[in-house]
Amino acid sequence: MKRIRSRKIPHALLFTGIDGIGRYQTAVRFATTVNCTGRTAIRIDSSDPGTLNERDDAPHFPVCGTCPSCKKIITGNHPDILHIKPAGSAIKIDQIRSLRNTLSLKPYEARHRVAILERAQEMTIPAFNALLKILEEPPERTTIILIANKSSDLLPTIVSRCQQIRFAPAPDDQIARSLADRQGVGMKRAHIAAAMAGGSFDVAKKMASNQWQRQRDWMLNEMTLIGQGKPKNGKVSIRRTMALAETLTNDRQMLDNVLVAIKSWLRDLSLWPFMPEDIINLDMATQIGKLASAIDADTFFTGFTAMDTIEKQIRANANPRLALETYFIKLTHNLSASGGSG
């Protein structure tokens, strides 16, 4: 961000990183900073572009927040701060053509126009090519900000024309502290949510909610019962897993939530014999310790890697019920063969 300190504002920025770590908020604050009329100078105290409304180590973009420009940008009503996101499944060429037409005109009132393209990795190839033409001859007094998960998801010719800023996942302790201080979440729940969130504040907030916690508690109870099933009760266990797969696939939102919970449960069981102090589900330590002592850790590790594969298949539009039925049946068999205890 040194260019901004010296008022050499880049014509194209690429913000990469996982969802929920403040890339969009930072893009909006950038737009506010370069257009704020209530400050006489642009000052940034850190080169780390973390989320401004959550992270303690985030850069300080000094804006007054009260001038007409700030108010319009913050409320999303500024005519020169343009927001583009996928229309349906992708950002299409017509959207980029419309952007090009707008950028060919002078800004209405902004000192510096900003166009923010969310989920830029979802652009069609024709849209990428149309955007490349804009970047090859960038408009004056304009910065285009692309927000994507990875630079490798974009065309190299696009990436080469942008100043890239990588957003690192937030540390678990920082997320937990934020949940406790800003959301009023109890520390035990905050630490569990943070550990499952993969460095994303947005994901952690969802996982700290009462609804998610209820789903997680139910799912881990079901998984514990599966793990405790004795071989002689195999038929009962299979029926239970088949019913479980049906229940999960009837609610796609719940499915997405509990897949994370299942992976955390299997991870903890795999880890328990070696580092029990590092488990995620701290409130289930007693159950995890009992089950982990009765079954070979390799069985849980195999289940964890298989669940990772299943999760990717479901996201790639595989039949979720069939995938989960197959997974649960195999897991039940492996657990029974490894010595599940009642």
Summary of the structure (lengths in Angstrom):
residues: 342
radius of gyration: 24.3
end to end distance: 59.1
largest distance: 77.1
contacts: 1083
relative contact order: 0.10
helix: 58%
strand: 8%
